[in-house]
Amino acid sequence: MLELLGPEFALMLAGLALRRGLAWPEQGWVMLEKLNYFLLFPCLLFLSIVKAPGSIASAAPMMLAAGTSAACAIAMGMACRWIPQTQPQRFASGVQTAFRFNSYLGLAMAERLGGAEGLALFSIMISVLIPCFNVAAVYPMARQGKQNLWRELAGNPLIIATLGGLAWRFIEMPLPGLIQASLGRLGQAALPLGLLCVGAALRWPRSEQGLLVGDKWLALCFTTIKLIAMPAIALLVCDALGLGGTAGLLVVMFCALPTSPASYVLASRMGGDGVYVAQLITLSLLVSTLTLPFWIQLAR
C-alpha cells in the first residue's frame, strides 16, 4: 500500500511544505489551482476520453455500480441539511464533499492498479459521471445564492471537457496531431500540479472561525458518507452485479477516494464558504490515508 499510494501522498506533502516554506502570496496558489481547474485538467480529461481504447459500453457495468453508489451518497449528503444548528451557506458549499472525488489521485491510482487498460476504463467511467457530480455540486450553491443553475453548468470547465470528449468520440474523427500533442503537454502537468495544489490547500479549523456545533456534525457526516458509506455501498453493488477483477477494484477505489480539491475552487467562485470547504478537503484527505488502503485491500 505504501508503494501504491506513497508517490501521490508525497506530492501532496511537498505542496504543503512549499506553501509553508516559500514566501509566496496565498493568491499564487489559488491562481495555480484555477489554472489547473480551468485549463490543464480539462485538457487531460478531454484527451483521456478521446484516446481511451474500447467503447463506452465496455465500462457500462462500472458506470452502473459507481453511479448507484454515488446516487446513494448524494441522497445521504442532501439529507444532512436537516442537521440542527448548521449555517445554510456551509451546507450548500460543503455537501459536494460527500460525493465528489479527487480526480488527480484517482487517475494516478487507476494506472497503478490496472495499467493502461485500467486507466482507459476509469477514464471512460468518470467521463459519464463527472457531469452528474457537477450538477449535484452546483445545484445547492446556485439555490442558496439565487444564481442561475444552467449558466453555472454551462461554464463548468469539467463538464465542457467531458461533453467535448464524448462528442469527439461519437463523430469518430481522428484528432489532428498538433492539437493532440499540445493537449498532451498541458495534460501531463495536470496531475503533479494538482497534487501539489491539494497539499498547499490543506487547512485546519481555527478557534476564531466560529464553527457551530451543527457545522462540526456536518463535517463528520460528509466525511463518513464519502469515505465509509460510499465504498461500502460500492462493494455491495459490485457483489450484486457480479462485477469483480480490475473493474470491481476500480469502482471501489473510485468510491473510496477523498473528496475533490476542486470543490474549494467551485465554492469560492460561487460565493460560498471556501475556507470551510478547504477544511473539509483536509479532513477527507487525512482520514483517507487510513480508509483508502483498507477498501483497496478489501476489494482485492
Secondary structure as GFF3:
##gff-version 3
##sequence-region A 1 300
A	DSSP	alpha_helix	2	21	.	.	.	ID=ss1
A	DSSP	alpha_helix	26	35	.	.	.	ID=ss2
A	DSSP	pi_helix	36	40	.	.	.	ID=ss3
A	DSSP	alpha_helix	41	51	.	.	.	ID=ss4
A	DSSP	three_ten_helix	56	59	.	.	.	ID=ss5
A	DSSP	alpha_helix	60	79	.	.	.	ID=ss6
A	DSSP	three_ten_helix	80	82	.	.	.	ID=ss7
A	DSSP	alpha_helix	88	94	.	.	.	ID=ss8
A	DSSP	three_ten_helix	95	98	.	.	.	ID=ss9
A	DSSP	alpha_helix	103	144	.	.	.	ID=ss10
A	DSSP	alpha_helix	149	154	.	.	.	ID=ss11
A	DSSP	alpha_helix	157	171	.	.	.	ID=ss12
A	DSSP	alpha_helix	177	188	.	.	.	ID=ss13
A	DSSP	alpha_helix	190	200	.	.	.	ID=ss14
A	DSSP	three_ten_helix	207	209	.	.	.	ID=ss15
A	DSSP	alpha_helix	213	224	.	.	.	ID=ss16
A	DSSP	pi_helix	225	229	.	.	.	ID=ss17
A	DSSP	alpha_helix	230	241	.	.	.	ID=ss18
A	DSSP	alpha_helix	245	256	.	.	.	ID=ss19
A	DSSP	alpha_helix	262	269	.	.	.	ID=ss20
A	DSSP	alpha_helix	274	299	.	.	.	ID=ss21
###
